[in-house]
Amino acid sequence: MHADPCSRIAGDARRWTEEGGLMRPIVRQRQTVGSDGAKWAGAATRNTNSLSLRALRKEFRAKGGGRVVGLAGMDISLSAGEMLVLLGPSGCGKSTTLRCVAGLETPDEGQIAFGETLVFDAGKRVDVPSEQRDIGMVFQNFALWPHMTVRQIVEFPLKTRKLRRPERESRVETSLCLVDCEELADRYPGQLSGGQQQRVALARALVARPTVLLFDEPLSNLDAGLRSDLRGEIRRLHRAAGFTGIYVTHDQVEALAVADRIAVMRLGQIVQIGAPRDIYEQPANEWVAGFMGFTNRLPASSDRRPDRDGAAGDRSGIFRFRPEAVSISTLEEGRPDSLVFRGEITDVAFIGSGYEYHVMVGDTRLEAIAPAELVSTLDLTLEPGLELEFVVAGKDVLTFADGETERSAADESRAGGESTTTDLPAAVVLAKR
């Protein structure tokens, strides 16, 4: 009786880690790259998992002439086994960064190194071809070959590395077990669901045990339920295999769920980098705050402002707060540090667990979410035209200096939002109860 191949997963994962991480490929073709005579011979290079980018710059030709900056001096380093998520709106440079690491895009300036192995240096004219960079890649559109079975698809990277058949078979079994697809080995892509296809793509990327695993918005083509499931799968695989990864997404929830660190990008630059919770709770500037869910924006016009530590301070600049932080005001909720304003409801939508509604405060539209239980308790019928007083606890309000983030119309388009800057109506005050 044969042992279940999936029972070997834990041992294999430990062995991969003990061997110094995920294996580097064997490069068979001797090649001289660049003027410094860097040589890639027919032997495996030393195992390493870290990745560093230095002063990476990339420009593109604009359709109407001129140049568009894709990357503006990118600097970042990854520790061995770290999952870094590049998060930002369309056009921020996150996919360009990924393509430069993969060797699919050539930077104009800068360096890229896998550990101590230099794979790109504009000054030294080093540019290691994509197929010789030790990477695995998971694509947005799965990129599975339709004429191959699942087993053949996963095995293909090992064939290109000339591994012997017993080793190939063992690795394919282990990789398919890791993604829970061992029963699909003899099926073709057309016989798989979207979620199954993405699991197979993950297995193919893992099977060669690359130094760096690259994820190019891998879940964007899946429905919400599958996205949630596969986020969990990616976290589990990361823990089991210990690979170093760069993950590109525009989805904040996805980024928070899979990252060890998040780098928020805008206009070709990193504007904040840190642990997911730090990015979520302590955005570095007003633009990051808006992108990370502090979508409500009110210019301050009081002599006091809410403070996240519960104390009132000097009024300054712009208030930012999340839709879920807005409550319908009651006397019991009034606190000295609270932000209180009066507005008219203009739109209401039932979303299952509660109500999503818009409030006009003067010329400024705010978003709010009310739990269904609260609406029932207050015996309210939320409907357009209803005017109420609303409150936001001081701990939920961020305050930024006015003009800290100047956003042009083009910037707003890239960020996927609209500017709501207006003069704060007199109805907006800080509670002084």
DRENNU-754659 format. One record per residue (C-alpha): x, y, z; residue number from 1. Coordinates in Angstrom, 2 decimals, decimal comma, m for minus. Layout:
BEGIN
[atom [X Y Z] NUM]
...
***
This chain:
BEGIN
[atom [0,00 0,00 0,00] 1]
[atom [1,45 3,35 m1,04] 2]
[atom [1,76 6,17 1,46] 3]
[atom [m0,33 9,26 0,87] 4]
[atom [1,99 11,73 m0,93] 5]
[atom [0,35 14,59 0,93] 6]
[atom [1,68 13,21 4,21] 7]
[atom [5,15 14,30 3,07] 8]
[atom [4,26 17,98 2,87] 9]
[atom [5,37 18,97 6,36] 10]
[atom [8,67 17,16 6,01] 11]
[atom [9,28 18,58 2,56] 12]
[atom [8,55 22,11 3,78] 13]
[atom [11,01 21,66 6,65] 14]
[atom [13,63 20,26 4,30] 15]
[atom [13,22 23,17 1,86] 16]
[atom [13,78 25,57 4,75] 17]
[atom [16,76 23,64 6,13] 18]
[atom [18,35 23,66 2,68] 19]
[atom [18,42 27,44 2,81] 20]
[atom [15,02 28,18 1,36] 21]
[atom [13,60 27,44 m2,04] 22]
[atom [16,12 26,10 m4,53] 23]
[atom [17,85 28,12 m7,21] 24]
[atom [17,54 26,71 m10,74] 25]
[atom [20,36 25,07 m12,65] 26]
[atom [21,35 27,34 m15,53] 27]
[atom [22,71 25,13 m18,30] 28]
[atom [23,83 27,75 m20,79] 29]
[atom [27,04 29,63 m20,15] 30]
[atom [26,51 33,33 m20,84] 31]
[atom [28,46 36,53 m20,37] 32]
[atom [26,21 39,41 m19,34] 33]
[atom [27,32 43,02 m19,56] 34]
[atom [30,68 44,72 m19,60] 35]
[atom [31,77 43,39 m16,21] 36]
[atom [31,86 39,86 m17,61] 37]
[atom [29,41 38,37 m15,10] 38]
[atom [29,19 34,67 m15,96] 39]
[atom [26,33 32,27 m15,54] 40]
[atom [27,59 28,68 m15,82] 41]
[atom [25,98 25,24 m15,83] 42]
[atom [25,74 24,83 m12,08] 43]
[atom [23,33 25,86 m9,37] 44]
[atom [24,18 29,17 m7,74] 45]
[atom [24,28 29,56 m3,98] 46]
[atom [20,92 29,39 m2,20] 47]
[atom [19,53 32,69 m0,95] 48]
[atom [16,12 34,25 m0,53] 49]
[atom [16,61 37,98 0,01] 50]
[atom [15,83 40,58 m2,65] 51]
[atom [16,88 44,21 m2,95] 52]
[atom [16,02 47,02 m5,35] 53]
[atom [18,16 50,15 m5,41] 54]
[atom [17,34 53,51 m7,05] 55]
[atom [15,15 51,77 m9,64] 56]
[atom [13,83 54,18 m12,26] 57]
[atom [11,71 53,52 m15,33] 58]
[atom [10,17 55,94 m17,83] 59]
[atom [7,77 55,27 m20,70] 60]
[atom [7,04 57,20 m23,86] 61]
[atom [3,72 59,02 m23,74] 62]
[atom [1,36 58,68 m26,71] 63]
[atom [1,35 62,42 m27,34] 64]
[atom [5,10 62,75 m26,90] 65]
[atom [7,17 63,30 m23,82] 66]
[atom [7,89 60,84 m21,02] 67]
[atom [5,83 59,28 m18,24] 68]
[atom [7,60 58,23 m15,04] 69]
[atom [6,71 54,65 m14,08] 70]
[atom [9,21 54,29 m11,23] 71]
[atom [10,89 57,26 m9,60] 72]
[atom [13,89 55,89 m7,71] 73]
[atom [12,47 52,76 m6,06] 74]
[atom [14,41 51,51 m3,00] 75]
[atom [13,34 48,42 m1,07] 76]
[atom [14,76 45,24 0,49] 77]
[atom [13,04 41,98 1,44] 78]
[atom [14,22 39,63 4,16] 79]
[atom [14,35 35,90 3,51] 80]
[atom [10,88 34,39 3,76] 81]
[atom [9,09 37,74 3,77] 82]
[atom [5,88 38,48 1,89] 83]
[atom [5,83 42,09 0,69] 84]
[atom [2,63 43,47 m0,83] 85]
[atom [2,84 46,38 m3,27] 86]
[atom [m0,46 48,20 m2,84] 87]
[atom [m1,75 51,16 m4,79] 88]
[atom [m4,17 52,44 m7,44] 89]
[atom [m3,81 51,84 m11,16] 90]
[atom [m0,77 53,57 m12,61] 91]
[atom [1,17 53,79 m9,33] 92]
[atom [4,06 51,59 m10,53] 93]
[atom [3,41 48,37 m8,63] 94]
[atom [3,12 46,12 m11,70] 95]
[atom [6,09 47,86 m13,32] 96]
[atom [8,14 47,01 m10,23] 97]
[atom [7,08 43,37 m10,43] 98]
[atom [7,91 43,17 m14,14] 99]
[atom [11,35 44,69 m13,53] 100]
[atom [12,09 42,04 m10,88] 101]
[atom [10,89 39,33 m13,26] 102]
[atom [13,05 40,62 m16,11] 103]
[atom [10,02 41,40 m18,27] 104]
[atom [10,73 45,14 m18,13] 105]
[atom [14,14 46,83 m18,32] 106]
[atom [14,68 49,71 m15,87] 107]
[atom [16,46 52,84 m17,06] 108]
[atom [18,49 53,13 m13,87] 109]
[atom [19,19 51,20 m10,69] 110]
[atom [20,06 47,73 m9,43] 111]
[atom [18,24 44,49 m8,62] 112]
[atom [19,90 41,74 m6,59] 113]
[atom [18,72 38,32 m5,41] 114]
[atom [20,76 37,99 m2,25] 115]
[atom [24,35 38,61 m3,38] 116]
[atom [23,56 37,75 m7,00] 117]
[atom [23,22 40,86 m9,14] 118]
[atom [20,58 40,32 m11,84] 119]
[atom [20,34 43,91 m13,05] 120]
[atom [22,66 46,91 m12,90] 121]
[atom [22,13 49,74 m15,38] 122]
[atom [25,57 51,21 m14,70] 123]
[atom [27,44 47,93 m15,20] 124]
[atom [25,15 46,82 m18,05] 125]
[atom [24,16 43,63 m16,22] 126]
[atom [20,77 42,30 m17,28] 127]
[atom [20,18 38,61 m16,57] 128]
[atom [17,42 37,22 m18,84] 129]
[atom [14,07 36,46 m17,28] 130]
[atom [14,40 32,70 m17,77] 131]
[atom [17,66 32,73 m15,82] 132]
[atom [16,30 34,68 m12,86] 133]
[atom [15,22 32,32 m10,13] 134]
[atom [11,57 33,34 m9,96] 135]
[atom [8,14 31,78 m9,96] 136]
[atom [5,18 33,84 m11,13] 137]
[atom [1,43 33,62 m10,58] 138]
[atom [m0,50 35,57 m13,20] 139]
[atom [m3,82 37,37 m13,04] 140]
[atom [m5,23 35,33 m15,94] 141]
[atom [m3,82 31,98 m14,67] 142]
[atom [m1,79 31,40 m17,91] 143]
[atom [m2,35 27,63 m18,02] 144]
[atom [m1,55 25,79 m21,25] 145]
[atom [m4,87 24,38 m22,53] 146]
[atom [m3,34 21,34 m24,29] 147]
[atom [m1,59 20,05 m21,15] 148]
[atom [m2,97 18,18 m18,16] 149]
[atom [m2,57 19,63 m14,68] 150]
[atom [0,28 17,22 m14,01] 151]
[atom [2,10 18,26 m17,19] 152]
[atom [1,59 21,96 m16,44] 153]
[atom [3,08 21,68 m12,96] 154]
[atom [5,91 19,45 m14,19] 155]
[atom [6,96 21,75 m17,03] 156]
[atom [9,27 24,07 m15,00] 157]
[atom [11,14 20,98 m13,77] 158]
[atom [11,60 19,64 m17,29] 159]
[atom [13,19 22,90 m18,38] 160]
[atom [15,64 22,48 m15,51] 161]
[atom [16,47 18,91 m16,65] 162]
[atom [15,55 17,26 m13,35] 163]
[atom [15,32 13,49 m13,39] 164]
[atom [11,92 11,88 m13,65] 165]
[atom [11,67 10,49 m10,08] 166]
[atom [12,49 13,91 m8,64] 167]
[atom [9,99 15,58 m10,97] 168]
[atom [7,21 13,18 m10,01] 169]
[atom [7,89 13,63 m6,31] 170]
[atom [7,86 17,41 m6,52] 171]
[atom [4,72 17,51 m8,66] 172]
[atom [2,87 15,32 m6,15] 173]
[atom [3,99 17,45 m3,24] 174]
[atom [3,09 20,74 m4,96] 175]
[atom [m0,36 19,50 m5,97] 176]
[atom [m0,97 18,32 m2,42] 177]
[atom [0,08 21,70 m1,06] 178]
[atom [m2,71 23,36 m3,06] 179]
[atom [m5,19 20,49 m2,54] 180]
[atom [m5,33 19,60 m6,24] 181]
[atom [m3,85 16,08 m6,29] 182]
[atom [m7,15 14,62 m7,56] 183]
[atom [m7,11 17,00 m10,55] 184]
[atom [m3,75 15,83 m11,93] 185]
[atom [m5,16 14,27 m15,10] 186]
[atom [m7,65 17,01 m15,98] 187]
[atom [m7,19 19,80 m18,50] 188]
[atom [m7,59 23,52 m17,67] 189]
[atom [m10,92 23,66 m19,50] 190]
[atom [m12,28 21,11 m17,01] 191]
[atom [m11,40 23,24 m13,97] 192]
[atom [m13,16 26,07 m12,17] 193]
[atom [m11,51 29,46 m11,81] 194]
[atom [m10,44 28,70 m8,26] 195]
[atom [m8,97 25,34 m9,27] 196]
[atom [m7,07 26,95 m12,14] 197]
[atom [m5,48 29,47 m9,80] 198]
[atom [m4,48 26,69 m7,38] 199]
[atom [m2,78 24,89 m10,25] 200]
[atom [m0,98 28,12 m11,18] 201]
[atom [0,23 28,33 m7,56] 202]
[atom [1,49 24,75 m7,69] 203]
[atom [3,39 25,44 m10,91] 204]
[atom [5,03 28,51 m9,37] 205]
[atom [6,05 26,61 m6,23] 206]
[atom [7,28 23,37 m7,77] 207]
[atom [10,73 24,66 m8,80] 208]
[atom [11,28 26,19 m5,35] 209]
[atom [12,29 29,63 m6,64] 210]
[atom [14,20 32,26 m4,73] 211]
[atom [11,38 34,78 m5,20] 212]
[atom [7,70 34,15 m5,92] 213]
[atom [5,86 36,94 m7,74] 214]
[atom [2,07 37,41 m7,58] 215]
[atom [0,52 39,68 m10,22] 216]
[atom [m2,98 40,42 m8,87] 217]
[atom [m3,68 36,67 m8,74] 218]
[atom [m7,18 36,86 m7,24] 219]
[atom [m8,70 39,74 m9,21] 220]
[atom [m10,53 37,45 m11,68] 221]
[atom [m12,25 35,42 m8,95] 222]
[atom [m15,53 36,00 m7,12] 223]
[atom [m15,59 37,26 m3,53] 224]
[atom [m15,96 33,83 m1,92] 225]
[atom [m13,07 32,31 m3,86] 226]
[atom [m10,88 35,33 m3,17] 227]
[atom [m11,38 34,86 0,55] 228]
[atom [m10,62 31,13 0,35] 229]
[atom [m7,49 31,60 m1,75] 230]
[atom [m6,19 34,39 0,49] 231]
[atom [m6,18 31,80 3,24] 232]
[atom [m4,47 29,27 0,96] 233]
[atom [m1,71 31,72 0,08] 234]
[atom [m1,11 32,48 3,76] 235]
[atom [m0,93 28,75 4,53] 236]
[atom [1,43 28,07 1,63] 237]
[atom [3,67 30,92 2,72] 238]
[atom [3,92 29,47 6,22] 239]
[atom [4,55 25,95 4,90] 240]
[atom [7,10 26,70 2,18] 241]
[atom [8,69 29,85 3,59] 242]
[atom [9,19 31,50 0,21] 243]
[atom [10,10 35,15 m0,32] 244]
[atom [7,26 36,84 m2,18] 245]
[atom [6,19 40,09 m3,83] 246]
[atom [2,43 40,41 m4,16] 247]
[atom [0,80 43,12 m6,28] 248]
[atom [m2,78 44,21 m5,65] 249]
[atom [m5,03 47,27 m5,54] 250]
[atom [m7,31 45,58 m2,97] 251]
[atom [m6,70 46,80 0,58] 252]
[atom [m8,36 43,79 2,27] 253]
[atom [m6,28 41,39 0,19] 254]
[atom [m3,10 43,28 1,07] 255]
[atom [m3,84 43,32 4,79] 256]
[atom [m4,64 39,60 4,75] 257]
[atom [m1,51 38,22 3,04] 258]
[atom [1,29 40,70 3,84] 259]
[atom [4,13 40,66 6,31] 260]
[atom [4,77 44,24 5,16] 261]
[atom [2,83 46,55 2,86] 262]
[atom [4,42 49,17 0,60] 263]
[atom [1,82 51,74 m0,45] 264]
[atom [2,75 53,21 m3,84] 265]
[atom [1,76 56,39 m5,61] 266]
[atom [3,13 57,94 m8,80] 267]
[atom [6,08 55,55 m8,99] 268]
[atom [7,19 55,96 m5,40] 269]
[atom [6,66 54,25 m2,06] 270]
[atom [4,79 56,69 0,18] 271]
[atom [4,56 54,41 3,22] 272]
[atom [5,89 50,99 4,16] 273]
[atom [5,18 49,02 7,31] 274]
[atom [3,24 46,25 9,00] 275]
[atom [m0,38 45,86 7,84] 276]
[atom [m1,86 47,11 11,10] 277]
[atom [0,40 50,18 11,13] 278]
[atom [m0,61 51,06 7,57] 279]
[atom [m4,30 50,60 8,41] 280]
[atom [m4,33 52,51 11,69] 281]
[atom [m1,56 55,07 11,23] 282]
[atom [m1,43 56,27 7,60] 283]
[atom [1,57 58,50 6,95] 284]
[atom [m0,33 61,26 5,14] 285]
[atom [m3,76 62,28 3,99] 286]
[atom [m3,53 60,51 0,64] 287]
[atom [m2,65 57,17 2,27] 288]
[atom [m5,47 57,69 4,77] 289]
[atom [m7,99 58,16 1,97] 290]
[atom [m6,70 55,14 0,08] 291]
[atom [m6,79 52,94 3,20] 292]
[atom [m10,45 53,63 3,93] 293]
[atom [m10,56 57,02 5,68] 294]
[atom [m12,68 58,16 2,77] 295]
[atom [m14,69 60,86 4,54] 296]
[atom [m12,97 64,25 4,37] 297]
[atom [m13,99 67,45 6,11] 298]
[atom [m11,95 70,64 6,40] 299]
[atom [m11,80 71,69 10,05] 300]
[atom [m13,21 75,06 11,12] 301]
[atom [m13,39 74,75 14,88] 302]
[atom [m11,00 76,03 17,54] 303]
[atom [m10,59 72,47 18,75] 304]
[atom [m10,14 69,12 17,08] 305]
[atom [m10,77 65,48 18,09] 306]
[atom [m7,62 63,70 19,23] 307]
[atom [m7,09 59,95 18,85] 308]
[atom [m5,79 59,79 22,45] 309]
[atom [m9,01 61,29 23,75] 310]
[atom [m7,80 64,86 24,34] 311]
[atom [m8,73 67,99 22,46] 312]
[atom [m6,01 70,06 20,82] 313]
[atom [m5,63 73,00 18,50] 314]
[atom [m7,75 72,88 15,39] 315]
[atom [m5,71 72,27 12,28] 316]
[atom [m6,41 71,26 8,72] 317]
[atom [m8,46 68,32 7,54] 318]
[atom [m10,51 65,65 9,33] 319]
[atom [m10,47 62,12 7,91] 320]
[atom [m12,64 59,23 9,14] 321]
[atom [m14,08 55,92 7,96] 322]
[atom [m17,74 55,39 6,95] 323]
[atom [m18,19 52,78 9,69] 324]
[atom [m17,03 55,31 12,32] 325]
[atom [m20,05 57,56 11,70] 326]
[atom [m22,87 57,08 14,21] 327]
[atom [m26,28 58,65 14,59] 328]
[atom [m25,84 61,05 17,51] 329]
[atom [m27,49 60,46 20,90] 330]
[atom [m27,02 62,40 24,13] 331]
[atom [m25,26 59,41 25,66] 332]
[atom [m22,62 59,45 22,91] 333]
[atom [m21,58 63,05 23,29] 334]
[atom [m17,98 63,41 24,49] 335]
[atom [m15,64 66,41 24,59] 336]
[atom [m13,39 64,85 21,97] 337]
[atom [m16,14 63,88 19,51] 338]
[atom [m16,72 65,32 16,07] 339]
[atom [m20,40 66,22 15,67] 340]
[atom [m22,14 67,44 12,53] 341]
[atom [m25,63 67,78 11,15] 342]
[atom [m26,52 66,60 7,66] 343]
[atom [m29,23 65,37 5,33] 344]
[atom [m29,44 61,77 4,15] 345]
[atom [m29,54 61,64 0,35] 346]
[atom [m29,29 57,93 m0,44] 347]
[atom [m29,82 54,66 1,47] 348]
[atom [m28,99 51,06 0,55] 349]
[atom [m29,64 47,93 2,63] 350]
[atom [m26,49 45,75 2,61] 351]
[atom [m27,62 42,84 4,78] 352]
[atom [m25,87 43,55 8,07] 353]
[atom [m26,99 47,15 8,03] 354]
[atom [m27,50 50,25 5,92] 355]
[atom [m25,06 52,16 3,75] 356]
[atom [m26,09 55,77 3,28] 357]
[atom [m24,82 59,14 2,08] 358]
[atom [m25,05 62,36 4,05] 359]
[atom [m24,76 65,87 2,63] 360]
[atom [m23,09 68,35 4,98] 361]
[atom [m23,31 71,60 3,09] 362]
[atom [m21,77 70,78 m0,30] 363]
[atom [m19,77 67,83 1,04] 364]
[atom [m21,01 64,27 0,63] 365]
[atom [m20,04 61,78 3,34] 366]
[atom [m20,49 58,02 3,47] 367]
[atom [m21,75 56,16 6,52] 368]
[atom [m22,70 52,64 7,58] 369]
[atom [m25,32 51,95 10,25] 370]
[atom [m25,77 48,47 11,79] 371]
[atom [m29,32 47,19 11,40] 372]
[atom [m29,60 46,64 15,17] 373]
[atom [m28,81 50,29 15,89] 374]
[atom [m31,42 51,53 13,45] 375]
[atom [m34,01 49,24 15,04] 376]
[atom [m33,04 50,34 18,56] 377]
[atom [m33,41 54,02 17,66] 378]
[atom [m36,73 53,26 15,93] 379]
[atom [m35,60 55,16 12,83] 380]
[atom [m36,48 54,83 9,19] 381]
[atom [m33,44 55,91 7,20] 382]
[atom [m34,63 57,57 4,02] 383]
[atom [m33,61 60,39 1,69] 384]
[atom [m34,51 63,81 3,06] 385]
[atom [m34,11 62,87 6,72] 386]
[atom [m31,94 65,36 8,62] 387]
[atom [m30,05 64,10 11,66] 388]
[atom [m27,09 64,84 13,90] 389]
[atom [m24,13 62,50 13,52] 390]
[atom [m21,10 61,85 15,70] 391]
[atom [m17,62 60,40 15,18] 392]
[atom [m15,55 59,46 18,24] 393]
[atom [m12,31 61,40 18,52] 394]
[atom [m10,24 58,19 18,50] 395]
[atom [m11,61 57,44 15,01] 396]
[atom [m10,68 60,82 13,49] 397]
[atom [m7,35 61,62 11,87] 398]
[atom [m6,28 65,23 11,46] 399]
[atom [m3,92 66,37 8,72] 400]
[atom [m2,43 69,76 7,94] 401]
[atom [m4,44 71,58 5,29] 402]
[atom [m2,66 71,28 1,94] 403]
[atom [m0,52 68,35 3,12] 404]
[atom [m1,63 66,40 0,09] 405]
[atom [m2,23 68,44 m3,06] 406]
[atom [m4,01 66,25 m5,58] 407]
[atom [m4,43 67,17 m9,21] 408]
[atom [m7,31 65,88 m11,32] 409]
[atom [m4,92 63,38 m12,87] 410]
[atom [m3,83 62,15 m9,44] 411]
[atom [m7,45 61,74 m8,40] 412]
[atom [m8,18 59,68 m11,49] 413]
[atom [m5,27 57,38 m10,70] 414]
[atom [m6,43 57,06 m7,11] 415]
[atom [m9,92 56,13 m8,28] 416]
[atom [m11,66 58,79 m6,20] 417]
[atom [m13,04 62,30 m6,22] 418]
[atom [m11,91 65,34 m4,33] 419]
[atom [m14,51 66,52 m1,82] 420]
[atom [m12,67 69,59 m0,55] 421]
[atom [m15,12 72,30 0,50] 422]
[atom [m15,44 74,92 3,20] 423]
[atom [m16,75 73,27 6,35] 424]
[atom [m20,36 74,29 6,98] 425]
[atom [m21,16 75,99 10,25] 426]
[atom [m23,22 72,94 11,23] 427]
[atom [m20,04 70,95 11,80] 428]
[atom [m18,67 71,49 15,30] 429]
[atom [m16,85 69,61 17,98] 430]
[atom [m19,02 68,44 20,83] 431]
[atom [m18,62 70,62 23,91] 432]
[atom [m21,11 68,87 26,10] 433]
***
